[in-house]
Each structure stands twice: as structure tokens, then as C-alpha cells.
Amino acid sequence: MDRIDAVVIGAGVVGLAIGRALALAGKDVAVLEAADAFGTETSARNSEVIHAGIYYPKDSLKATLCVSGKEMLYRYCADRGVPHRRCGKLIVATDEAEVDGLAAIRDRAAANGVGDLTHLDAAAVRALEPSVSCKAALLSPTTGIVDSHGLMLSLLGDLENAGGFLALESPVERIARNGQGFVVETGGAAPMQLGADLIVNAAGHWAPPLARETAGFGESLIPQPHYCKGRYYMLSGARPFSRLIYPMPQQHGLGVHVTLDMAGSVRFGPDTVWLDHIDYTVEAEGAAQFYDAVRRYYPELEDDSLVPGYAGVRPKLAGPGAPAQDFAILGPEETGIAGHVALFGIESPGLTACLAIAEQVSSMLLTKA
């Protein structure tokens, strides 16, 4: 049986970032991915937004890792030539009842260290975005967008240049333990056993079931996953926005908002559809539910101008009606398993925070008491 220093399970943006961090720290790293390509699920099916860190509870992992990760990500993208744009976004209050809520958002952002939000009246908003209708808004200048595939490709390049490697079509079925550390058992067309000193479970949706197949991982620590689909619909024709446009936040997300890709194409989403299984279907008729929501801030939206785009499924730790949950990053102190870290519920802002998450996981595994 071959041995290696570290195995990272899951080749989404977070898994690749963690693998890169461990490889740059001098570890011999394998990233194992069940699919036939990296980043095919959560990492490739989101808004591609670089979040500022506005909405999350103070001192939560989502807040702290988003704010630090944002700056790390902007520097990384600039240094590596990863396509990105600091386009900014508007959070819009579309009726008078919502205007007071802008102050609360601004206060929460400031508590998280995001002190650059600017309050705009309706006229100032129209001067920036003539197509947007609202009573008032907050402008976030440090919100941006990134090419998520380009980012993952760059992280993979760093991993490989540091001596690590990615193994595709290598689904991990069981993690056992022996006197030397861990034994990772994979399935697929070429099953194998791989010894390792360090293990990171960054398997996204599949992290909870994998934890159940990890020797010594307490059942009480494994969360019940909840699948929340968000659909995106593309705007055909005109490109009326230069910034991201967000309504006031909703209980389980940020509402149907405007996002842009690096080419300037406009898409609206995501909505909230609770599932009992993974399903990426985007029905053409589903667009009918978007028109009323979008017209609250973009009244010029024409009939039949939305076409199906794509869907993502968020790996949430709370179901319908329950309060949103923070990231869960469980290391040896929480699990009692030396050399092991498991990540659960890494939804938004996981893309923004990927480098900060990688730094934290690497520290949990490599810092000696």
C-alpha cells in the first residue's frame, strides 16, 4: 500500500485550495475526486460572486473567513491573472418599509469589519444604474465577480507545481485507521488503498455520509444535510447593468438578484427550492416565478426575456424554516481524531473564503501544540 502525507477528499474550490495550502507547506498531497472533472458541483453552480462579508453574524466563521478571504482572493486573482472584476453591488430597498432595514445591514457589515458601504437615495442609484428602481440602496464597492473555473484551474496548477496531484474518478468509500495513521479506500474503476498521515473531508454534499464511513468519527457530530436548489435564468438581449443588484435578504438566501459573468451577461437567481435529493434541472416554465421578483427593482423586464441557465444545490445545515447555520469545520479538538478535519455546510461564501478556509484547515493540521 502506497503512503502519502495528506489526502484531501473533494476537488471543489475549497478542496483544491486546501490541497494547495498543504502542498505549499511541504506535504505530499493527493486530492481525490469522485467525478471525472474538478469542481463540477457546488463550485461550478453558483453566482461566482466575491462577497464583501456584509450579512453574516458577527464573529461567525462565515463573517471572519469571508472578510479575510475576500482580500486574499483579490490579491491571488491579480497575481495569477485569474479573470475577476471588482464591479460593486447595490442592495436595494424597493419600498419605504424596507428602507430602515438598510441601516441594520450597514451596522452588521461594520461589525464584521466592512465599513465601506455607502447609503444612496433613489436619484443617486439611477445615476449609477438607470434601469434600477428603488427607494434607497447601499453601495458595496468591494463586492465583485470571479471566473470560478479559472480560479480552480489556477489552484490546481499551484497544487501540481508544489508536487501534489489530483486523482479523478476516485470515490472514497471508507477511511480506516491503523497504527501508522489512516487508510483511505476508494472505489470506482480502479479501487485502491492509500495510507496517509492527514485527512481532509471536503466532499461537499457527500461530506456527512463520508464522515459516517470514517473510523472514530462520532455520529453526534455529523449534521443532517439539507438540499436547497437555486435556479438561474439568463436575460436575453440587452445588458442593462454594470453592477450586481441585490434585493433585501431573505431567510434562506439573498433573494433573486442580478449577477454578471466576466463577459457581462446578465443572470437572475437563485431562488429557493427545497429537495430531498440532488437535482440540477432548470425548467423553462420556472422563469414565470422570477418576473414579479425581478420587476420589483427592474420594472423594464420584458415578458419572455428570461431563458433557463443553470442550477446549483446548496449544502445547507438547516432546513426550511430553521435559522441559517454557520460553516462547520471540525478538527482534532472537536472530533478527537488527530490529523483529521471535516468540513460541513460549505455554501456561500465558500468561494470567496476558499483561501482563508484553506489557511485555517492547514493551521489546524500542521500547528503543533
N, C-alpha and C positions, 0 to 999 in steps of 0.2 A: 504493500500500500504506500503510495506516494504521500509525502507530508509537505505542508506549506505553512507559512507563518499565519496567514489570515485568509478567511473566506468571507466574502460579502454576498449575501443572497438577495438578488433583485437588482436589475440593471436599469432602473429608472434614474431620474436625475439625482435623487438622493443617494441611491446605492452607488452610482458612478462617482459622485463627489466624495463619498466615504472611502471607496476603494482608492481613489486618487490620493486622499489625505494620508491613508495608511502607507501607500507605496512611497509617497514623498518623505515619509518618516523612516524609510529604510526597510519596510516589511515586504516580504514576498507575498503578493496578494493575488487571489483569484476571485473574480466576480462571476457568480453563477446565475444564469437567467434561463427560465423555463421556455420562453418564447424563442422564435427564430430571429429576433432582432432586439436591439435595446430600446427601452423607452416607448413601448407600444401601447401602454395603458394610461394611467393617470398622468404621466409626464407629457404625453403627446395629445391629451384630450382636455385641455383647459384653456383659459383666456390668454395665456402667455404674458401675463401682467407682472411687472416688477412692482410689488406693493410697497407703500411707504411705511406701513405699520400703524395705521390710524385707528382701527376698530377694536383691537383685541384688549382684553382686560390687562390692567397694569401688572407687570411682573410675571405674566404668563409666559410660557415658552414661545407661544406664537408671537407675542409682542417683542420680546427681547431678541429672539432669533431672526425675526423679520427685519427689525431695525438695523441690527448689526449685519445681517446677511445682505440687505439691500446695498449697503456701501461696498461690501466685499464683492458683490456680483457686478456692480457698475465698474469697479476697478478691473475685475477679471475680464469682463467683456471688452473693455477698452484696450487692455494689454494684449489680449489674444485675437482681437479682430472679430469677435462674435457679434453678429448683427443685433443691434439694440437701439432704442431711442428713448430719451427722457422727454416724453411728449407731454406729461402732466395729465391731470384729470380734474373734472368738475363733479362735485357731489351736489345734486340739485334738489331743492325743495320746490315742489310743483304746486303747493297750495299754502295758504297762510298758516294752517295748522302745523305744517312741517318746519316752518322757519325757525322756531325756537329750538328744535332738535339739532340744528346746525351747531349751536353753541356747545351742546353736550358732546358732539362729535369732536369739535375743536379742543375741548378740555381733555377728552380721553386721549386724543393724539398727543397733546402737550405732555400728559402724564407718561406717555411712552417715549418721550424724547423727540417727538415730531412737532417742532414748533414753527413750521413754515407755512401753515395753512392760512390762506387769505380769504376773508369774507367779501363777497361781491354782491352787489344788488343786481336787479334784473337787467338794467341797462348795460352794466359792465359785462355781464355774461353775454349779452347779444353782441357786444363789441368783439368779444373773443370768438364766439360760436353763434353766428347769426341764425342758425337753424334751431337753436335750443330755446325752449320756452320754459320759464320758471319764475318764481318769486324772488329767490335768492340762491346763492350757492357758496360752496367752499372750493377754492382752487388749491390743489395739491401739486406743487411743481416737481416733486421728486418721484412721482409715480411714472412708470414707463412701460415699455414692452420689450420683449426679447424673443429671438428665434430659438425656441426650446430645442429643436433638433440640432441646430448649430452649437448650442451650449453643450448638449450631451456629447456630441461628436468631439468637441474640444476637451471635455473632461476625460473621455475615453483615450484620446491621444496622449494626454498627460499621464494617465494611468499606465499606458503601454510604454511610454518613454521612460517611466520610472521603474520598469521591469515587471509590472503587473500584467494580467491578461484577463480577457472576457471569454467565458465559455457559454455559448448559446445552446438552446435545446438541452439544458441540463437541469431538469426539475429536481429540487431537493425534496426527498421523501422522508428523511429521518435524520436527526442529529443525536448521535450516541456519545457517550463519554467513556474514556479509558484512562489508564494511568498516565498517559502522555498528553492528554488534552481531549480533543473532540474527534469524532469520526463522522464525516458527512457522507450520507448515502444518497446517490442520485439515481433517478430512473431515466426514462427516455430510450432512444435507440442504442445508446452506449452506456449502460449503467456502470457506476464506479463507486469506489470508496476513496475518500480523501481525508487524510489526517490534517488537523490544524490546531494551532495554539489559541487563536482568536476567532470568534464568530460574530457576525453582524446579521441579524434578521431584518432586512429592509425590503421585504417581499410585498409591501403594499397590501392589497386586498387579501393576499394569501399569508400575511404575517401571523394572524391568530391561529389558523389551522396548523401552520408550521410550528408554532410555539407548543402546540399540543403533542407534536412529534419530537420535541426536544427533551432529552433526559434531564430530569430535575427541575423543569420549569413548572412552577406551581399553578394549578388550574385557576385559583382565585385571582391570579394576576392577568389572566388572558381575557381581554374585553370581548363583548359580543359585537361583531361588526354590523354596520347598517349601510345599505347601499342607496345612495342618493344620486339619481341621474340628473344631469343638466344638459339640456339640448341647446344647440346654437343654430341660428338661422342667418344666412348671408343676405345682405342688401344688394339687390341687383341694380345696375345703373349708377347713379350719382354717388359721389363720396363727399357727403356734406359736413364731415367732422375732421378736425385736426387734433383733437384730444379725446381721451376716454370720457364718457359721460355715465355717471352712476346715479341712480335714484337713492332715496334714503334706504338704509339697510333693512333687510328682512330678518326674521328669526333664525332661519337656517341658511342664510346666504346674503349676498349683496344685491339681490334683485336682478331683473333683466336689464343689463347695462350695455353700453356701446364699447366694443373693443375693436382695435385695429391690428392688422398684421403689418409686417415690415414693408409690404407693397402699398399699404394704405387702404386695403379692402376693409369694408365695414361688416361687422357681425354683431348680432344681438343675442344675449344669453348670459348665464344659463338660467333656466327655470328650475323647479324643484319637483322631481318625480321619484317617490319612494318605491323601491323594488325589493323583491326577495331573492333576486339573482342578478348577475351582470348582464346587461342588455344595452347595446350601443345604437339601437335603432332610432332613426330620426324620421318620423312620418311627415309627409308633405302637409297633411291636414293639421298637424300640430302647430303650424305657424299661425293659425287662426287665433290661438290663445295669446299670442305675442302682441298683436296690433294695439289692443287697448293699453297694455302696459307701456309700450314704447311711445304711443301718442301722448302720454302724459307730459313728456318732455320733448318729443319730436312730433308735433302735430301735423307736419307736412308729409308724414309717411304715407305713401300711396298704397292703395289696395293691390294685392297680388305682387308686391315687390320683394317679399321675403321667400327665399328658397332654402331647402334643407342644407345644413352644413355638416355638422358632426355632433357627437355627444360624448360626454365623459361621465364617469361614475365616481363620486367622491367616497373615500373610505372613512365614513364618519363613525364616531364612537358614541353618538347619541341619536336616538330615533325620533320620529315625528312627535312634536310637542314637548320634547325634553330640552333642557338648556344645552347650548353648544358646549363641547368639551375641548380641552387643550390637547396638544400633542402629548403622547405618552412615549417617553424614551427611557426604557428600563435597563439599567446597567447592573453590575455585580452587587451594588449596595441594595438594590431593590429585590433582586432575584436570588441572591446568594450563589450565583454561578459565576465563578471567576473567568474572565476572558470572554464574556458574552454580553451583547447588547441587542435588545429587541425594540423596534420602533412600530408603534401602532397609531392609526388615525392621522397619518401624514397627508393631509389635504392642503388646501390653500392656507397659509402662504408658503407651502413647502418648496415650490420652485424658487421663489425669492430667497428663501432661507437656506437653500441647499448647502452652500459653502459653510455657513455658520453651524448648521446641523452636523456637517462632516467634522468640523473643528471640535465640536462638543463630544461627539462619539469617539473620535480619535483620542481626545484627552481622557475620557472615561476608561479607555482600554490601555493606554500607554503610560498614564501618570502613576507612578509608584507611591504607595502610602508612606 
